[in-house]
Amino acid sequence: MPIDKTIHLPDLSFIRLCNEKYGVNRGLYNTIDTFFYERGFERIVERRKNILSFLDYLQKSTDETTTRVKFGSGGLKIKIDEYFIEVKRAK
């Protein structure tokens, strides 16, 4: 499904997609969503695009044999910070 269509899915469908494609459960999705909101992504469309980009980034940097993303204590914040550093470098 194209990203322009994906970001407009109803909440539950979007969360299910994140779970099926990236192994991110609802609780983890909500935490990621909150992190992005707190970093200034107030518009849901922009935030969802960035969340999908972040999840793609995570998927590329994890072991291919792992189906679910796992974080230790504080690991999610570290990965989000690394993601933002990568995004800034790419600009």
N, CA, C and O of each residue as an XYZ file, in Angstrom:
364
protein
N       0.852     -1.180      0.000
C       0.000      0.000      0.000
C       0.895      1.240      0.000
O       1.833      1.325      0.793
N       0.616      2.194     -0.876
C       1.432      3.421     -0.933
C       1.330      4.206      0.377
O       0.301      4.196      1.051
N       2.418      4.880      0.711
C       2.476      5.622      1.975
C       1.385      6.684      2.065
O       0.846      6.926      3.145
N       1.054      7.319      0.941
C       0.022      8.357      0.969
C      -1.342      7.795      1.356
O      -2.185      8.512      1.894
N      -1.552      6.529      1.084
C      -2.803      5.880      1.475
C      -2.687      5.336      2.902
O      -3.635      5.416      3.683
N      -1.536      4.791      3.226
C      -1.302      4.188      4.539
C      -1.480      5.183      5.673
O      -2.096      4.858      6.688
N      -0.953      6.383      5.516
C      -0.997      7.360      6.611
C      -2.407      7.845      6.922
O      -2.635      8.450      7.970
N      -3.353      7.587      6.029
C      -4.728      8.029      6.249
C      -5.642      6.913      6.749
O      -6.854      7.101      6.856
N      -5.062      5.752      7.054
C      -5.863      4.660      7.596
C      -6.449      5.065      8.948
O      -5.881      5.910      9.640
N      -7.579      4.469      9.329
C      -8.069      4.697     10.705
C      -7.012      4.218     11.702
O      -6.174      3.380     11.370
N      -7.055      4.748     12.910
C      -6.035      4.447     13.917
C      -5.790      2.952     14.095
O      -4.648      2.496     14.035
N      -6.854      2.192     14.314
C      -6.695      0.765     14.567
C      -6.042      0.055     13.387
O      -5.180     -0.804     13.580
N      -6.441      0.401     12.181
C      -5.849     -0.212     10.983
C      -4.381      0.166     10.842
O      -3.564     -0.665     10.447
N      -4.039      1.402     11.157
C      -2.644      1.844     11.079
C      -1.788      1.102     12.099
O      -0.671      0.683     11.793
N      -2.314      0.941     13.309
C      -1.580      0.229     14.355
C      -1.415     -1.241     13.980
O      -0.356     -1.825     14.213
N      -2.440     -1.833     13.409
C      -2.340     -3.234     12.955
C      -1.272     -3.378     11.876
O      -0.506     -4.342     11.880
N      -1.222     -2.428     10.960
C      -0.202     -2.461      9.913
C       1.191     -2.408     10.538
O       2.085     -3.150     10.133
N       1.372     -1.529     11.524
C       2.668     -1.420     12.207
C       3.020     -2.731     12.907
O       4.187     -3.119     12.954
N       2.021     -3.402     13.444
C       2.263     -4.664     14.112
C       2.634     -5.756     13.109
O       3.586     -6.507     13.323
N       1.880     -5.838     12.022
C       2.115     -6.892     11.032
C       3.420     -6.695     10.263
O       4.155     -7.652     10.021
N       3.699     -5.476      9.889
C       4.871     -5.210      9.052
C       6.160     -5.055      9.864
O       7.230     -5.478      9.426
N       6.050     -4.443     11.057
C       7.250     -4.106     11.825
C       7.341     -4.817     13.172
O       8.366     -4.721     13.847
N       6.294     -5.525     13.574
C       6.318     -6.199     14.872
C       6.159     -5.259     16.048
O       6.595     -5.570     17.156
N       5.541     -4.115     15.821
C       5.362     -3.100     16.864
C       3.941     -3.225     17.410
O       2.969     -3.024     16.681
N       3.827     -3.558     18.703
C       2.495     -3.684     19.291
C       1.909     -2.305     19.605
O       2.579     -1.283     19.459
N       0.667     -2.298     20.029
C      -0.041     -1.038     20.260
C       0.645     -0.166     21.318
O       0.758      1.047     21.143
N       1.097     -0.773     22.399
C       1.759     -0.011     23.460
C       3.035      0.648     22.972
O       3.283      1.819     23.262
N       3.846     -0.094     22.236
C       5.082      0.457     21.688
C       4.765      1.540     20.658
O       5.423      2.580     20.623
N       3.761      1.296     19.824
C       3.359      2.313     18.844
C       2.966      3.614     19.560
O       3.382      4.701     19.159
N       2.165      3.489     20.618
C       1.736      4.690     21.353
C       2.922      5.442     21.938
O       2.932      6.673     21.949
N       3.917      4.715     22.423
C       5.117      5.347     22.970
C       5.890      6.071     21.872
O       6.335      7.203     22.066
N       6.051      5.420     20.720
C       6.738      6.047     19.579
C       5.976      7.286     19.128
O       6.575      8.330     18.871
N       4.658      7.169     19.034
C       3.810      8.284     18.624
C       3.992      9.461     19.578
O       4.095     10.605     19.137
N       4.032      9.190     20.871
C       4.224     10.242     21.874
C       5.597     10.897     21.729
O       5.709     12.120     21.809
N       6.647     10.088     21.515
C       7.993     10.640     21.317
C       8.000     11.627     20.145
O       8.550     12.723     20.253
N       7.393     11.234     19.038
C       7.387     12.106     17.862
C       6.543     13.354     18.109
O       6.915     14.449     17.686
N       5.418     13.197     18.785
C       4.571     14.350     19.105
C       5.348     15.351     19.963
O       5.309     16.557     19.720
N       6.046     14.835     20.959
C       6.811     15.697     21.862
C       8.000     16.362     21.171
O       8.526     17.356     21.672
N       8.419     15.835     20.048
C       9.530     16.433     19.292
C       9.016     17.394     18.208
O       9.765     17.799     17.320
N       7.744     17.746     18.296
C       7.220     18.791     17.432
C       6.391     18.337     16.245
O       5.938     19.170     15.460
N       6.184     17.040     16.097
C       5.365     16.535     14.981
C       3.912     16.482     15.438
O       3.390     15.417     15.767
N       3.271     17.641     15.454
C       1.912     17.739     15.978
C       0.855     17.293     14.980
O      -0.200     16.802     15.381
N       1.117     17.453     13.695
C       0.146     17.045     12.674
C       0.267     15.536     12.443
O       1.352     15.008     12.198
N      -0.874     14.868     12.528
C      -0.890     13.407     12.483
C      -0.307     12.854     11.182
O       0.386     11.837     11.211
N      -0.567     13.490     10.058
C      -0.063     12.989      8.777
C       1.463     13.047      8.742
O       2.118     12.079      8.354
N       2.017     14.169      9.144
C       3.476     14.320      9.191
C       4.082     13.333     10.192
O       5.124     12.729      9.936
N       3.403     13.180     11.345
C       3.908     12.280     12.376
C       3.894     10.834     11.881
O       4.866     10.104     12.079
N       2.823     10.423     11.252
C       2.749      9.046     10.750
C       3.788      8.772      9.668
O       4.367      7.687      9.631
N       4.029      9.731      8.796
C       5.079      9.554      7.780
C       6.421      9.332      8.453
O       7.190      8.460      8.050
N       6.700     10.122      9.477
C       7.963      9.996     10.189
C       8.034      8.709     11.002
O       9.103      8.107     11.107
N       6.936      8.286     11.568
C       6.919      7.025     12.305
C       7.215      5.868     11.356
O       8.003      4.985     11.695
N       6.600      5.858     10.178
C       6.868      4.797      9.208
C       8.321      4.835      8.747
O       8.952      3.792      8.574
N       8.838      6.017      8.553
C      10.242      6.154      8.171
C      11.147      5.626      9.288
O      12.135      4.944      9.015
N      10.817      5.937     10.535
C      11.579      5.451     11.686
C      11.515      3.926     11.764
O      12.528      3.272     12.012
N      10.327      3.363     11.554
C      10.182      1.904     11.622
C      10.955      1.220     10.498
O      11.524      0.147     10.701
N      10.979      1.830      9.320
C      11.804      1.309      8.224
C      13.285      1.354      8.618
O      14.032      0.407      8.375
N      13.689      2.461      9.225
C      15.069      2.622      9.699
C      15.414      1.517     10.706
O      16.486      0.916     10.630
N      14.511      1.256     11.637
C      14.731      0.206     12.629
C      14.853     -1.161     11.977
O      15.726     -1.960     12.319
N      13.960     -1.409     11.035
C      13.935     -2.707     10.367
C      15.237     -2.960      9.612
O      15.731     -4.087      9.584
N      15.785     -1.927      9.009
C      17.034     -2.067      8.259
C      18.226     -2.292      9.186
O      19.215     -2.911      8.793
N      18.132     -1.788     10.419
C      19.271     -1.876     11.332
C      19.193     -3.056     12.299
O      20.069     -3.213     13.151
N      18.152     -3.891     12.179
C      18.025     -5.040     13.073
C      18.340     -6.331     12.342
O      18.371     -6.383     11.113
N      18.567     -7.352     13.114
C      18.857     -8.684     12.595
C      17.663     -9.204     11.799
O      16.526     -9.121     12.261
N      17.914     -9.735     10.619
C      16.838    -10.214      9.753
C      16.070    -11.383     10.349
O      14.921    -11.614      9.970
N      16.670    -12.124     11.268
C      15.986    -13.266     11.866
C      15.008    -12.852     12.956
O      14.168    -13.653     13.368
N      15.103    -11.618     13.425
C      14.218    -11.113     14.466
C      12.957    -10.548     13.839
O      13.026     -9.718     12.932
N      11.794    -11.001     14.327
C      10.537    -10.505     13.775
C       9.998     -9.315     14.544
O       9.255     -8.507     13.986
N      10.352     -9.191     15.798
C       9.870     -8.087     16.622
C      11.032     -7.206     17.048
O      12.138     -7.682     17.304
N      10.759     -5.925     17.118
C      11.759     -4.965     17.567
C      11.828     -5.057     19.089
O      10.796     -5.086     19.759
N      13.043     -5.103     19.631
C      13.207     -5.175     21.081
C      14.136     -4.055     21.535
O      15.138     -3.745     20.890
N      13.772     -3.465     22.657
C      14.568     -2.384     23.229
C      14.835     -2.701     24.685
O      13.968     -3.217     25.390
N      16.033     -2.389     25.128
C      16.330     -2.482     26.553
C      15.845     -1.216     27.234
O      15.145     -0.406     26.626
N      16.211     -1.046     28.476
C      15.827      0.150     29.206
C      16.398      1.392     28.516
O      17.612      1.516     28.353
N      15.526      2.296     28.119
C      15.954      3.524     27.446
C      16.344      3.330     25.988
O      16.755      4.283     25.325
N      16.221      2.111     25.484
C      16.653      1.801     24.118
C      15.846      2.498     23.037
O      16.391      2.881     22.001
N      14.559      2.665     23.269
C      13.721      3.323     22.267
C      14.162      4.771     22.080
O      14.295      5.235     20.948
N      14.384      5.474     23.161
C      14.825      6.868     23.073
C      16.151      6.964     22.328
O      16.343      7.863     21.509
N      17.059      6.047     22.609
C      18.357      6.035     21.928
C      18.166      5.836     20.432
O      18.790      6.534     19.632
N      17.306      4.888     20.039
C      17.068      4.623     18.620
C      16.406      5.810     17.923
O      16.733      6.119     16.777
N      15.484      6.470     18.604
C      14.845      7.655     18.020
C      15.875      8.768     17.849
O      15.894      9.442     16.818
N      16.720      8.962     18.838
C      17.777      9.975     18.733
C      18.719      9.660     17.567
O      19.089     10.554     16.807
N      19.105      8.385     17.429
C      19.959      7.970     16.307
C      19.268      8.232     14.973
O      19.896      8.677     14.012
N      17.979      7.953     14.925
C      17.196      8.185     13.708
C      17.229      9.665     13.321
O      17.452     10.000     12.157
N      17.008     10.540     14.287
C      17.012     11.972     13.987
C      18.390     12.451     13.541
O      18.485     13.342     12.697
N      19.446     11.884     14.084
C      20.797     12.209     13.631
C      20.975     11.799     12.172
O      21.532     12.555     11.376
N      20.504     10.606     11.821
C      20.586     10.127     10.435
C      19.787     11.010      9.483
O      20.242     11.312      8.380
N      18.607     11.420      9.907
C      17.761     12.282      9.072
C      18.445     13.617      8.825
O      18.411     14.139      7.711
N      19.063     14.170      9.858
C      19.766     15.451      9.700
C      20.963     15.312      8.767
O      21.242     16.214      7.976
N      21.673     14.189      8.855
C      22.814     13.954      7.965
C      22.369     13.842      6.512
O      23.070     14.299      5.609
N      21.228     13.247      6.288
C      20.730     13.024      4.932
C      20.283     14.324      4.259
O      20.185     14.385      3.034
N      20.015     15.350      5.047
C      19.526     16.611      4.458
C      20.630     17.411      3.844
O      20.386     18.493      3.310
